[in-house]
Amino acid sequence: MNDSPIVLRSIADTRNWSSEIRRSGTLGFVPTMGALHEGHAELMRVAARECGVVAVSIYVNPTQFGPKEDLGKYPRTFESDLELCRSVGVKAIFFPSDEIMYPHGREDFTAVEVPSLTTLFEGASRPGHFVGVATVVTKLFGIVQPDFSYFGRKDYQQWLVIKRMTEDLNLGVNLRRVDTVRESDGLAMSSRNRYLSADERASALGLSRSLKALENALATGETRVKPLEKCIMDVLGSDPGVQLDYARIVNADNLRELEVVETHIPESAVALIAARVGTTRLIDNLMLPPISGRTEIRA
Ligand code: PAF
């Protein structure tokens, strides 16, 4: 039975704890907004395998939510989050207040702006979102001071933005990307899945099904991006319960447009999807072509 993680609420306590750990070992860090699920647990397990000690942050970061988004109703489930962290052997949880993270207020803070990548896709649909993400992750890295930090591939664009920012600002944290964890029927795990009614969940499955259709089309030899994108749209467009925002196949490094998927370079492209199901915005993605022999979506 693992001990319950220590809960750190102040910056000074967190820095002291971290420097003590790093004196004799390696610290892995998983930043989260709580409402933890198996996808987060997988990040923590990978971190535990690679690092001696794992810390998690739980902070619903207000600056990454737009004015019409779900900040107020975002699930806050600290007790079950604590239990999940304990079950996978996390040693510490940084659990700050807004006052600690934004001492001069949420309108008046030094912001981190990552160029170009952030104007596309999620950045275009959710103005300001990536400034909030980049800023809070920079702050979290400065407070927790980890050796390694772990991010899920489900938020693919976020991963690229954090990678670029960490390189540009020489933050000195080694980043690791961990594959998306899916339900047995293919739905990508997300804290927002809990908002879905039974009917909406059935519609939400269209996202992973459309990626499966794409995977099959690529396997049968179609490499042109336009017909491959049409495979996604054919699945999602047939369900009135799904309002598609975008479905695009782009260069996996810089999100620029492609004409064909280079089938000899594994994971050189990425298919990105965002859609609204009811009032819930969902995203999913697939790396193309898959690493030899791998099938991501089984259902
Ligand atoms: O992916 C998330 O949960 C958040 O965007 C992150 C990285 C914890 C920053 O608030």
Residues whose N, C-alpha, C, O or C-beta is under 5 A from the ligand:
A	BS01	PAF	P31 T32 M33 Y59 N61 V133 V136
